[in-house]
């Protein structure tokens, strides 16, 4: 089925040639490939003013932009997190917001374990040592790291991705503890051998902690100096969720004062900017917000975002709604 009037869609994302061709059958497409740059401010606004729909990766869809787009009917986000979109204001304006859940669970869970192993076993330090000519012999004291087996892994945010992380962590011999707004069912807890804890209890009892909760008003600065002081000084923090969940200035203090042993970050409070002190610390692993960056996942995400746009205009019945419209 094809629509007679071709709605204008601004695509702010990488999109394969075949997906673009398919979209162009039913829509008037204006495409900005984010492999070149991420648009913001006036550069973004100028491209969306008369758009009926926006397929977006990364850029901020805020109240000012939404108010400037009188024809806007749908925002299809490339990603499961949608804190870049003012969903509440979209709902007030009758604008549908969609996302791409599920498809990135495995990739993010894999990356969570990669970051955990990297910081625990000091992989980047070893890589740097070899590349800079520091590896002269297999000295017995080189790069002693932390063992995983028998330690507690605390997962903050035990949604679908958190559960996938737990499944991967169990064969390493880690004991699964978790903190979630809502407890999991007894069946799921039993299948993962997972124990619910309050946030403070989790921080106090877990050597490894992975943040996987969404960014909301309640979770912004969930981890501050108070929480770092509750952690053990041999503990490691991994944040692969959203940067502002951790107060970055307090993280610096915690690392400098050795309140924790190290951290691995895929996200940053003021992304893409971050405190340069982090880059100078050997016990810090840094990644460029690449949690879902596998070939299969990234291609699948844009394909699902495309499908969400098509469903909205062709059938008005979207598979992955973020908000509910009257």
N, C-alpha and C positions, 0 to 999 in steps of 0.2 A: 504493500500500500504506500502511495506517495501523497504528500500534502500538496495542494494546489498553490498555496502561498508559501514561499520558502522563508521561514523565520531566519533572522540573522543571528548567527552564533559566533561569538568570539572565543576562539580556542587559545588559551594561554597554557600550553603544555607541548612537550614532544608528542608527536602523533605519527605513526607510520603512514607511508604513502597510501597503502591500501585502505586504512581506516579513514583517511581524509577523503579519498574518492567516494567511499560509501556514504560519508556524511554529506558530501556535496550533492548527492542525489535528491536529498530532501531539504537541504538547508543552504543558505547563503553564508559561506564560511570566511571569516577573517582570522588568519592563523599567525600566532607568534610562537616560534619554537623556543622553549626555555633552555635548550642546550646552549643558546647564544647569550641570553640574559634574562633576568627576572624583572618584569616591568613593575613600576610603582608610581604613586603620585599622579602628576599630570600626564605622563607618558601612558599610564594604564587607563586613566579616565578618558582620554581622547579616543581610545580604541573601543570603549564599551558604551558610549553615550546612547547609541540607538540600538543596542543589542537586545534581542528577545531572550537570549540565553547565554550563559557563560560557562565554559568548561575550563576549570582553573586548577593550576598546580602552583602552590606556594603563595601567590600574591594575596594581599589583604583586600577582602571584600567587606568594607566597613560601611557605616551609616551614610557617610558623605558620598561615597561612590554609588550606593544603592539609591539614594535620593536623586542622583543625577541621571538615573537610567529609567525613564518613565515607561519603557516597553518591557523591562526585565520581568521574566516570568519564572525562570529556573536557574539555579546555580548548581552545576555538577562538579563536585570536588574530587580531584585525583588524590585519594588518600582516605584513610579511615578517620583520622583526626580532622576536626573542622573548626578549630579555634581561630583560624584565619578568616572566618566568615561570621558576620553578625547575624546569627540564626534567629535571634529574637526579633530583630527589626525586619528581617526577611519575612517572618511569619506574620507580623503586623501588616506588611504590604502585600500579603498573599503570594509570596514568592516561594516556590518549592526549592528545598535544598536536598541534595543527595550526596552520598559518599560511596566508598568502595571497600566495604568490610569483608573480612573473611579471606580474601584472595592473598593478602600479605602476611597472614599469620605465620606461615612456615618460615618465610624469609626473615622476619623480625625476630622470631624465636631462635633461629640459627645464629643471627648476628648477636643476639643477647649472650648466647653461650660463647661465641667467638670473643667478645669483649671481656667476658668473665675470665676465660682462660688466658687471654692476652695479659690482663693486669695481674692475675694470680701467679702466672708462670713467667712474667717479665719478658714476654716475647719481643716487644719493641726495643727494650734495652739490649737484648741479645742481637737483634738485627742491626742496631746502631753500632754495637761493639765490633761485629764482623765487618761491616761496611767501612768503618773508619780505621781498620787495621789494628784494633785492640785485641783481637783473638790470636794470642801467641802460643798457647798450649791449653790443654784441657785441665786447667788448674782446679783443684777440688772445691775451692770456695766460690767459684764463679756462679753468680746469679741464682742463689738459692731462692726458691719461690714458695708459694703456699700450696699445701695439699688440699684436695677437694673432698676426698672420701671421709665420711664421718662428720663433716661440718654441716652447719645449718645454712640453708639458702632461704632468705626472706624475699618474697615476691610482693611488691606493693602494687596492687591492681591485678586481681586474678580473673581477668576476663578470658576471652578465647586465646589471646596471645600468651597471657600468663600461664594458662593451662598447658599450652604447647611447650613453654619453657620448662615447666615442671616435668613433663614427659621426657624431655631431653636430659634433665638434670638427674633423674632417678638412677640411670645406669652408671653415673659417676659416683654413686654412693652418697649423694647429698640428701639431707633431711629437709623436706619441704615445709616451710612455714609461710603463711601468707596473711596479708591485711587487705581487706576489701570492705567497701561500704556495706555490702550485703554478703552474708556467709553463703558459701556454696552449699548445694544439697549434700546430704550425708553420703549419697552414692558417689558423687564426684570426689568428695574429700577422701573417701575410702580408696577409690581407684587411683588417686595420686598420692596416697599416704600423706595427705596434707593437713596441717593443723592451723586453724585460724588464731590469730593473736591481735591484740591491740597494737597500734603503731609503735608505742614506746616499748612494749614487750618484745616486738619483733626486732627493733633496733638494738635492744639490749642483749638479745640472745643469738643473733645471726652474724656469722662472720662475713657472709656474702649477701649483698642486698641489691636487687634489681628493681628499678622503677619502671612500671608499665601502665600506670593509671593515666586517664585522660587529663588534660589541663582544663580546670574549671575554676570558678571563684574560690571554691573550697580547697582545691589542691595547689593553687599558686602559693609558692613559698611553703609548701608542706614540710620541706627539709631546710631548717635554718640552724644556727649555732646551737640552739637548744637541743635539737635532735642529734646533731653531731656529738654533743657532749654525752648523750645517752649511749652512743655506740662504743664498741670496744676499740682500743687503739690498734688491734690487728685486723680490723675489718676493712672490707672493700665495697665501694659503692659503684653501681653501674646505672647510668641514666640513658635510656634509649626511648623515652616517652616524649616529654616536652621540656625544654630548658628551664622555663620559669618555675617549674615544680621545685627546683633547688635554687636557693638564694646563692648566686655565684660568689659574691664577696665573702659569704660565710664559709663556703666550700674552700676558698683560698686559705682562710684562717685555720680551718680544720686540718688542712694538709700541712700548713706551715708549723702548726703547734703539735702535729703528729697525733691528733685526736683519732685519725683513721690512717690505715696503711697505704691507701691509694684509691684511685677511681678511674673509671673508663666512661667517657662521654661521647655520645653520638649527637647530642643536642645541647644548646646553650641558651642562657637566659636572654641574651640580646643578639641572637643569631641573625646574620652570620658572624657578628663581632663576638669576641670572647676576650677574657683577661689574658694577656700575653704571659703572665706568670705561669699559667697552666702549661704552656708549651715548653717551659724551661724546667719542668719537674719530671724526673725520670720515672716516678711512680704514677704518672698520669698517662692514660691512653686516649688519644683523640681521633675521632672519625667525623666525616663531613655530612652528618644527617643522612646516612646511607643504610639505615636499617632494612629498608625494603628493596634495596638495590641489587636484586638478582634479575637476570634477563627475563625469565619467565614471569616473575612478579610484576616488574615495571610495565611490561607489555600487557599483562593482564589487567593492571589497574586502569590504564588509559582505555582499554577496550571496554571495561565495565563502565567507566565514566561516560564513554560515547553511547553505550547502551542506555544508560539512565536518561540522557538527553533525548534520545530517540523515543524511548517509552513515554516520556512526559508529553511530547508533542504529537505522537502518533496514536497513543492509547489513553493518555492521562492517568495511567496506572503504573507507577514507578516501583521497582523492586527494592530499592534501597533508600527510602526516605529518611532524612534526618529529622524533619519537622512534620507536624500534622496540620493541614490547612482545613479550614471550615468549608 
